[in-house]
Amino acid sequence: MSTSEWSYVRTNSKDERVFRRNTNESLSFVTEYLDDKKIPYEVVNSAGLIFIDNEIKIRYVYYWSTGRWSKKKRTYDKHYHSKGIDHFTTTYLNDYSDERQAKQKQWDLEKQERDAKRAKEQSKTVEERIAELMEKRDAVNARRTELRRAKNAIKKLSG
């Protein structure tokens, strides 16, 4: 593990100071660490980054020289900072994976229930569907009749 600190690098075009934290970790150190922890990864030397997959197959982009990281997506508008590969893997990599797995199981169960309900609806015969719709229609008509009678009763009382 490294003891990296922030250091001034330059001033950008907006006249803002830019700071950088070097992890002082080499690519070989990071890959050995990931191999030891049995964490799947893919190195992209040309970009100076590693794609790291967590337990539930969410892919992260990790820059080993600075400890910057982000979820893999089409455009990277936001990066986060870690102090090194150990800090990244222990603090961020699988931080929400248990929560996400529980949510995924819940979503899967809800989807199964919806699919079962849909399949049950589709398996009904035409006669069953017609009978169901007629029952609904009769219930609506009965309610309309009740409302009409109540309205007429109110008219008689007030008139």
Backbone as CSV, one residue per row, in Angstrom:
resi,resn,N_x,N_y,N_z,CA_x,CA_y,CA_z,C_x,C_y,C_z
1,MET,0.855,-1.181,0.000,0.000,0.000,0.000,0.891,1.231,0.000
2,SER,0.413,2.252,-0.654,1.231,3.460,-0.792,0.754,4.554,0.151
3,THR,1.653,5.473,0.382,1.295,6.665,1.169,1.354,7.848,0.230
4,SER,0.387,7.922,-0.673,0.388,8.984,-1.674,-0.330,10.219,-1.149
5,GLU,0.190,11.363,-1.564,-0.395,12.639,-1.161,-0.645,13.481,-2.405
6,TRP,-1.512,14.465,-2.276,-1.837,15.346,-3.384,-0.673,16.303,-3.641
7,SER,-0.430,16.566,-4.923,0.604,17.535,-5.279,0.115,18.391,-6.445
8,TYR,0.592,19.625,-6.454,0.208,20.556,-7.512,0.859,20.136,-8.820
9,VAL,0.063,20.140,-9.911,0.578,19.749,-11.221,0.659,20.942,-12.160
10,ARG,-0.458,21.687,-12.282,-0.505,22.798,-13.231,-1.731,23.652,-12.940
11,THR,-1.866,24.720,-13.690,-3.068,25.546,-13.656,-3.757,25.385,-15.011
12,ASN,-5.035,25.071,-15.004,-5.725,24.810,-16.269,-6.157,26.105,-16.959
13,SER,-6.862,25.969,-18.089,-7.257,27.133,-18.884,-8.283,28.015,-18.173
14,LYS,-8.949,27.499,-17.164,-9.916,28.291,-16.402,-9.262,28.936,-15.189
15,ASP,-7.940,28.902,-15.164,-7.149,29.476,-14.076,-7.422,28.777,-12.735
16,GLU,-7.701,27.470,-12.827,-7.917,26.659,-11.619,-6.698,25.774,-11.412
17,ARG,-6.326,25.596,-10.181,-5.196,24.723,-9.881,-5.593,23.265,-10.039
18,VAL,-4.704,22.498,-10.631,-4.945,21.076,-10.837,-3.979,20.309,-9.943
19,PHE,-4.535,19.425,-9.118,-3.732,18.601,-8.222,-3.810,17.153,-8.663
20,ARG,-2.807,16.401,-8.281,-2.745,14.994,-8.666,-2.190,14.190,-7.514
21,ARG,-2.698,12.990,-7.380,-2.183,12.074,-6.360,-1.603,10.864,-7.084
22,ASN,-0.317,10.691,-7.000,0.322,9.516,-7.575,0.263,8.377,-6.562
23,THR,-0.055,7.192,-7.054,-0.145,6.039,-6.144,1.219,5.417,-5.892
24,ASN,2.185,5.722,-6.750,3.518,5.117,-6.668,3.441,3.599,-6.774
25,GLU,2.452,3.106,-7.523,2.303,1.672,-7.748,2.543,1.389,-9.223
26,SER,3.266,0.325,-9.492,3.540,-0.046,-10.876,2.430,-0.966,-11.389
27,LEU,2.406,-1.143,-12.688,1.418,-2.043,-13.287,1.627,-3.461,-12.777
28,SER,2.869,-3.877,-12.665,3.128,-5.254,-12.195,2.640,-5.438,-10.756
29,PHE,2.829,-4.414,-9.904,2.339,-4.500,-8.526,0.821,-4.650,-8.507
30,VAL,0.134,-3.846,-9.319,-1.336,-3.866,-9.349,-1.838,-5.201,-9.886
31,THR,-1.240,-5.697,-10.971,-1.705,-6.973,-11.532,-1.427,-8.134,-10.585
32,GLU,-0.286,-8.116,-9.899,-0.008,-9.163,-8.902,-1.031,-9.114,-7.779
33,TYR,-1.377,-7.912,-7.341,-2.370,-7.747,-6.274,-3.718,-8.324,-6.717
34,LEU,-4.132,-7.975,-7.939,-5.414,-8.471,-8.448,-5.400,-9.981,-8.640
35,ASP,-4.264,-10.521,-9.102,-4.134,-11.979,-9.242,-4.234,-12.662,-7.884
36,ASP,-3.552,-12.111,-6.874,-3.600,-12.685,-5.526,-5.015,-12.701,-4.975
37,LYS,-5.774,-11.652,-5.252,-7.154,-11.540,-4.747,-8.158,-12.244,-5.658
38,LYS,-7.656,-12.799,-6.796,-8.497,-13.477,-7.782,-9.613,-12.567,-8.306
39,ILE,-9.233,-11.341,-8.605,-10.163,-10.358,-9.159,-9.914,-10.284,-10.666
40,PRO,-10.948,-10.509,-11.495,-10.744,-10.462,-12.950,-10.464,-9.045,-13.448
41,TYR,-9.536,-8.943,-14.403,-9.158,-7.637,-14.937,-8.657,-7.774,-16.360
42,GLU,-8.554,-6.641,-17.039,-8.006,-6.578,-18.390,-7.177,-5.307,-18.494
43,VAL,-5.927,-5.434,-18.881,-5.008,-4.297,-18.951,-5.067,-3.667,-20.343
44,VAL,-5.125,-2.326,-20.380,-5.030,-1.572,-21.632,-3.821,-0.661,-21.480
45,ASN,-2.658,-1.150,-21.919,-1.406,-0.409,-21.753,-1.413,0.933,-22.456
46,SER,-1.991,0.987,-23.655,-1.954,2.226,-24.432,-2.666,3.373,-23.724
47,ALA,-3.664,3.064,-22.911,-4.398,4.107,-22.194,-3.969,4.216,-20.735
48,GLY,-3.109,3.321,-20.294,-2.641,3.357,-18.910,-3.745,3.042,-17.910
49,LEU,-4.597,2.087,-18.275,-5.704,1.757,-17.392,-5.939,0.255,-17.335
50,ILE,-6.763,-0.129,-16.379,-7.159,-1.527,-16.210,-8.675,-1.559,-16.081
51,PHE,-9.314,-2.489,-16.781,-10.731,-2.757,-16.565,-10.807,-3.824,-15.481
52,ILE,-11.539,-3.543,-14.416,-11.666,-4.479,-13.299,-13.136,-4.814,-13.114
53,ASP,-13.436,-6.117,-13.018,-14.817,-6.566,-12.812,-15.034,-6.902,-11.351
54,ASN,-16.187,-6.477,-10.810,-16.482,-6.837,-9.427,-17.264,-8.145,-9.380
55,GLU,-17.763,-8.512,-8.195,-18.417,-9.809,-7.994,-19.662,-9.987,-8.846
56,ILE,-20.355,-8.900,-9.141,-21.593,-9.028,-9.915,-21.416,-8.523,-11.346
57,LYS,-20.186,-8.592,-11.827,-19.832,-8.320,-13.216,-20.062,-6.876,-13.652
58,ILE,-19.953,-5.940,-12.728,-19.941,-4.523,-13.102,-18.480,-4.171,-13.359
59,ARG,-18.220,-3.565,-14.496,-16.853,-3.275,-14.910,-16.468,-1.849,-14.526
60,TYR,-15.276,-1.725,-13.967,-14.732,-0.423,-13.573,-13.474,-0.132,-14.364
61,VAL,-13.213,1.150,-14.571,-11.973,1.608,-15.197,-11.102,2.124,-14.062
62,TYR,-9.861,1.621,-13.977,-8.950,2.017,-12.899,-7.617,2.439,-13.515
63,TYR,-7.163,3.640,-13.161,-5.862,4.141,-13.617,-4.861,3.901,-12.500
64,TRP,-3.924,2.989,-12.726,-3.039,2.565,-11.645,-2.055,3.634,-11.205
65,SER,-1.726,4.589,-12.074,-0.731,5.589,-11.693,-1.299,6.645,-10.744
66,THR,-2.601,6.927,-10.857,-3.201,7.971,-10.022,-4.278,7.463,-9.074
67,GLY,-4.768,6.241,-9.274,-5.837,5.716,-8.426,-7.203,6.228,-8.818
68,ARG,-7.291,6.939,-9.947,-8.603,7.408,-10.408,-9.398,6.219,-10.923
69,TRP,-10.717,6.256,-10.715,-11.551,5.158,-11.182,-12.957,5.653,-11.502
70,SER,-13.663,4.863,-12.303,-15.032,5.165,-12.674,-15.691,3.876,-13.139
71,LYS,-17.014,3.837,-13.116,-17.703,2.711,-13.737,-17.489,2.812,-15.229
72,LYS,-17.367,1.667,-15.911,-17.161,1.690,-17.352,-18.462,2.091,-18.033
73,LYS,-18.364,3.119,-18.857,-19.507,3.581,-19.633,-19.009,4.241,-20.901
74,ARG,-19.922,4.723,-21.698,-19.543,5.285,-22.993,-18.715,6.558,-22.860
75,THR,-19.124,7.460,-21.995,-18.353,8.677,-21.757,-18.050,8.799,-20.268
76,TYR,-16.898,9.330,-19.954,-16.460,9.423,-18.567,-16.458,10.881,-18.123
77,ASP,-17.561,11.302,-17.558,-17.655,12.680,-17.112,-17.255,12.836,-15.658
78,LYS,-17.180,11.732,-14.923,-16.844,11.835,-13.517,-15.929,10.683,-13.117
79,HIS,-14.843,11.028,-12.446,-13.926,10.039,-11.899,-13.839,10.232,-10.391
80,TYR,-13.536,9.152,-9.722,-13.351,9.186,-8.277,-11.892,8.861,-7.983
81,HIS,-11.465,9.100,-6.755,-10.061,8.902,-6.407,-9.925,7.880,-5.293
82,SER,-8.901,7.052,-5.411,-8.544,6.134,-4.335,-7.057,6.315,-4.062
83,LYS,-6.621,5.809,-2.945,-5.210,5.967,-2.564,-4.321,4.901,-3.167
84,GLY,-4.921,3.901,-3.796,-4.162,2.814,-4.395,-5.088,1.647,-4.677
85,ILE,-4.524,0.573,-5.198,-5.340,-0.569,-5.597,-5.994,-1.239,-4.389
86,ASP,-5.294,-1.326,-3.277,-5.871,-1.941,-2.082,-7.053,-1.111,-1.577
87,HIS,-6.875,0.192,-1.526,-7.955,1.091,-1.090,-9.154,0.985,-2.024
88,PHE,-8.900,0.939,-3.330,-9.986,0.831,-4.306,-10.760,-0.471,-4.139
89,THR,-10.058,-1.590,-4.062,-10.754,-2.885,-3.995,-11.482,-3.088,-2.673
90,THR,-10.894,-2.645,-1.576,-11.548,-2.869,-0.288,-12.667,-1.871,-0.020
91,THR,-12.526,-0.650,-0.509,-13.506,0.392,-0.196,-14.606,0.517,-1.237
92,TYR,-14.278,0.400,-2.517,-15.251,0.724,-3.555,-15.704,-0.440,-4.430
93,LEU,-14.825,-1.351,-4.772,-15.108,-2.337,-5.821,-16.379,-3.141,-5.565
94,ASN,-16.510,-3.739,-4.412,-17.679,-4.569,-4.125,-18.565,-3.956,-3.054
95,ASP,-18.451,-2.641,-2.904,-19.182,-1.949,-1.838,-20.686,-2.166,-1.918
96,TYR,-21.276,-2.076,-3.113,-22.716,-2.183,-3.252,-23.151,-3.501,-3.887
97,SER,-22.239,-4.447,-4.052,-22.597,-5.657,-4.779,-23.626,-6.507,-4.033
98,ASP,-23.551,-6.592,-2.692,-24.540,-7.366,-1.943,-25.922,-6.737,-2.072
99,GLU,-25.964,-5.398,-1.944,-27.218,-4.666,-2.106,-27.785,-4.885,-3.508
100,ARG,-26.916,-4.785,-4.482,-27.342,-4.925,-5.876,-27.843,-6.342,-6.153
101,GLN,-27.172,-7.352,-5.581,-27.605,-8.728,-5.776,-28.982,-8.946,-5.161
102,ALA,-29.225,-8.387,-3.980,-30.525,-8.527,-3.330,-31.611,-7.868,-4.177
103,LYS,-31.324,-6.654,-4.691,-32.291,-5.981,-5.556,-32.553,-6.781,-6.821
104,GLN,-31.475,-7.345,-7.396,-31.620,-8.122,-8.624,-32.492,-9.344,-8.382
105,LYS,-32.308,-10.007,-7.243,-33.153,-11.162,-6.911,-34.610,-10.740,-6.783
106,GLN,-34.844,-9.599,-6.132,-36.211,-9.095,-5.979,-36.817,-8.787,-7.342
107,TRP,-36.043,-8.131,-8.212,-36.535,-7.804,-9.554,-36.851,-9.087,-10.333
108,ASP,-35.972,-10.091,-10.201,-36.192,-11.351,-10.903,-37.474,-12.028,-10.429
109,LEU,-37.707,-12.021,-9.100,-38.931,-12.620,-8.573,-40.169,-11.878,-9.077
110,GLU,-40.110,-10.542,-9.056,-41.235,-9.759,-9.551,-41.491,-10.025,-11.031
111,LYS,-40.424,-10.173,-11.791,-40.572,-10.451,-13.219,-41.192,-11.829,-13.422
112,GLN,-40.754,-12.816,-12.630,-41.337,-14.155,-12.735,-42.826,-14.124,-12.421
113,GLU,-43.197,-13.357,-11.384,-44.613,-13.243,-11.026,-45.413,-12.598,-12.156
114,ARG,-44.862,-11.507,-12.729,-45.544,-10.853,-13.840,-45.686,-11.786,-15.040
115,ASP,-44.599,-12.510,-15.339,-44.633,-13.437,-16.472,-45.642,-14.555,-16.241
116,ALA,-45.700,-15.057,-15.003,-46.658,-16.121,-14.679,-48.086,-15.605,-14.816
117,LYS,-48.310,-14.383,-14.348,-49.647,-13.787,-14.448,-50.029,-13.600,-15.910
118,ARG,-49.074,-13.094,-16.709,-49.321,-12.914,-18.143,-49.624,-14.237,-18.827
119,ALA,-48.842,-15.269,-18.478,-49.045,-16.587,-19.079,-50.416,-17.140,-18.694
120,LYS,-50.815,-16.904,-17.441,-52.124,-17.372,-16.981,-53.226,-16.656,-17.751
121,GLU,-53.067,-15.334,-17.939,-54.046,-14.563,-18.694,-54.134,-15.056,-20.138
122,GLN,-52.988,-15.348,-20.711,-52.960,-15.784,-22.108,-53.516,-17.186,-22.286
123,SER,-53.435,-17.996,-21.220,-53.893,-19.381,-21.342,-55.404,-19.515,-21.184
124,LYS,-56.089,-18.452,-20.784,-57.538,-18.506,-20.653,-58.182,-18.670,-22.024
125,THR,-59.262,-19.390,-22.027,-59.977,-19.573,-23.294,-60.763,-18.311,-23.611
126,VAL,-61.209,-18.228,-24.826,-61.972,-17.065,-25.267,-63.251,-16.957,-24.443
127,GLU,-63.895,-18.099,-24.175,-65.135,-18.089,-23.396,-64.902,-17.553,-21.990
128,GLU,-63.777,-17.941,-21.356,-63.454,-17.448,-20.007,-63.241,-15.941,-20.025
129,ARG,-62.551,-15.445,-21.032,-62.311,-14.005,-21.139,-63.621,-13.243,-21.341
130,ILE,-64.482,-13.774,-22.191,-65.775,-13.124,-22.436,-66.588,-13.097,-21.148
131,ALA,-66.601,-14.220,-20.427,-67.354,-14.289,-19.167,-66.812,-13.268,-18.167
132,GLU,-65.484,-13.153,-18.076,-64.848,-12.188,-17.171,-65.234,-10.754,-17.527
133,LEU,-65.175,-10.435,-18.810,-65.526,-9.088,-19.257,-67.003,-8.779,-19.018
134,MET,-67.855,-9.781,-19.193,-69.285,-9.571,-18.950,-69.544,-9.312,-17.472
135,GLU,-68.819,-10.020,-16.604,-68.954,-9.779,-15.153,-68.534,-8.352,-14.809
136,LYS,-67.436,-7.916,-15.383,-66.980,-6.555,-15.135,-68.008,-5.544,-15.642
137,ARG,-68.555,-5.795,-16.827,-69.558,-4.905,-17.397,-70.800,-4.846,-16.512
138,ASP,-71.240,-6.004,-16.027,-72.422,-6.056,-15.156,-72.179,-5.293,-13.860
139,ALA,-70.962,-5.398,-13.314,-70.625,-4.683,-12.078,-70.647,-3.174,-12.320
140,VAL,-70.130,-2.743,-13.457,-70.124,-1.317,-13.794,-71.555,-0.823,-13.977
141,ASN,-72.365,-1.594,-14.678,-73.761,-1.195,-14.891,-74.523,-1.118,-13.576
142,ALA,-74.272,-2.063,-12.669,-74.941,-2.049,-11.363,-74.550,-0.791,-10.591
143,ARG,-73.286,-0.434,-10.639,-72.819,0.763,-9.945,-73.457,2.015,-10.550
144,ARG,-73.568,2.076,-11.869,-74.213,3.213,-12.540,-75.677,3.339,-12.119
145,THR,-76.340,2.191,-12.023,-77.744,2.186,-11.602,-77.872,2.723,-10.183
146,GLU,-76.984,2.275,-9.293,-76.986,2.768,-7.911,-76.803,4.283,-7.871
147,LEU,-75.859,4.780,-8.635,-75.589,6.213,-8.660,-76.778,6.993,-9.235
148,ARG,-77.398,6.459,-10.276,-78.549,7.116,-10.883,-79.701,7.193,-9.874
149,ARG,-79.943,6.091,-9.151,-81.009,6.073,-8.150,-80.726,7.073,-7.021
150,ALA,-79.480,7.123,-6.592,-79.114,8.057,-5.527,-79.317,9.493,-6.007
151,LYS,-78.921,9.775,-7.237,-79.077,11.109,-7.797,-80.558,11.495,-7.875
152,ASN,-81.424,10.570,-8.312,-82.854,10.831,-8.396,-83.467,11.037,-7.018
153,ALA,-82.987,10.271,-6.032,-83.494,10.426,-4.674,-83.149,11.813,-4.122
154,ILE,-81.951,12.257,-4.410,-81.527,13.585,-3.959,-82.380,14.661,-4.626
155,LYS,-82.686,14.491,-5.899,-83.521,15.459,-6.619,-84.914,15.541,-5.995
156,LYS,-85.484,14.362,-5.649,-86.826,14.317,-5.065,-86.836,15.021,-3.701
157,LEU,-85.784,14.785,-2.902,-85.725,15.386,-1.569,-85.546,16.905,-1.647
158,SER,-84.752,17.357,-2.576,-84.480,18.791,-2.663,-85.540,19.525,-3.485
159,GLY,-86.317,18.807,-4.262,-87.267,19.461,-5.157,-88.643,19.512,-4.676
